[in-house]
């Protein structure tokens, strides 16, 4: 009599995991397909509005810095090529207008004002969208995302 040990066969099953942090609530379901491809079905059911506010503030602040630097580079480029002098001369010849608004301090002030407005508006709109998403996700169950491994 020979003693033969056989290991039990493991069959792939679906595993459901619910995880909720203070920022995002996610439900995940992981499946192992017979062909060896794993899939995860994620449901995003809640977004924390304060986390969205912080994230959107930092991203819009970065965008504001990019806009300010781009304006300075653009102003320097127009000054070096003589375009601002030509515009100043043309404006004073046609209408007798003062072209003090084309100086770097005034352009920088306008750009700073515009960038500050952009930071506030983008942050508030993103937070409002997060609140509206939470209301809609409560009624519909959220967005389902399927991730698969090839």
PELIN-V364188 format. One record per run of one state. SS is the DSSP state (alpha for helix, beta for strand, coil for the rest). FROM is the first residue (numbers start at 1). LEN is the number of residues. If there is no record, write none. Layout:
BEGIN
ss:SS from:FROM len:LEN
ss:SS from:FROM len:LEN
END
This chain:
BEGIN
ss:coil from:1 len:14
ss:beta from:15 len:6
ss:coil from:21 len:3
ss:beta from:24 len:9
ss:coil from:33 len:5
ss:beta from:38 len:10
ss:coil from:48 len:1
ss:alpha from:49 len:33
ss:coil from:82 len:1
ss:alpha from:83 len:13
ss:coil from:96 len:4
ss:alpha from:100 len:3
ss:coil from:103 len:1
ss:alpha from:104 len:37
ss:coil from:141 len:2
ss:beta from:143 len:6
ss:coil from:149 len:2
END
